Amino acid sequence: MRVLVVYCHPVETSFASALHQEVLANLRAAGHEVDDCDLYAEGFNPVLSREERLGYHEVPSNRIPLQPYIDRLNWAEAIVFCFPTWCFGLPAMLKGFFDRLFMPGVAFDISDPANVKPMLTHIKRISAVVTYGRPRWVAWYMGDPPRKIVTRYMKRLTGQAARVDYHAHYHMNIATEPQLTRFKARVGQAMARFA
């Protein structure tokens, strides 16, 4: 399977980085073709400019600033997101990736605004590997936007066709080394079985 891994964390010594490497190693060992999209390493610009916003609905010219990323998205049959949760949301760079890339003519067709159609129907599999600083109940209380973006919004963009899983480690602020090791192993096993 062709898998686009979208990774977002600025620190190469972080636990998120270790999870990212675990994801890549196990997907590749399982025989998948992997495109590693490391947003910080690539210097992705998350800012939706005034010009882009004005031309947001102008298909296909709205694609011009992001064509290389659109090509990578269209190549993929699966997406794995790997990121930390900050302030109960996506990191700003990843949020900008969503804001800029998942647009009309790429992720959905709004030529008939009353009947928006999903355009990521080639994506058959979505997964996320996510960390949270706070416990699960606090994320639930806050509405857990990252979980909803991956499990609901992204699935909707595939026409509800993609299988989705969400691997979350909560309460990183008090996590012990054995807990982190177990979670990393679970992520590795999930990626080894990814299909």
Secondary structure, DSSP 8 states (H G I E B T S, - for coil): -EEEEEE--S-TTSHHHHHHHHHHHHHHHTT-EEEEEETTTTT------HHHHHTTT-TTGGGGGGHHHHHHHHH-SEEEEEEE-BTTB--HHHHHHHHHHS-BTTTEE-SSTTS-EE--TT--EEEEEEE-SS-HHHHHHTT-HHHHIIIIIIHHHTTT-SEEEEEEE--GGG--HHHHHHHHHHHHHHHHT--
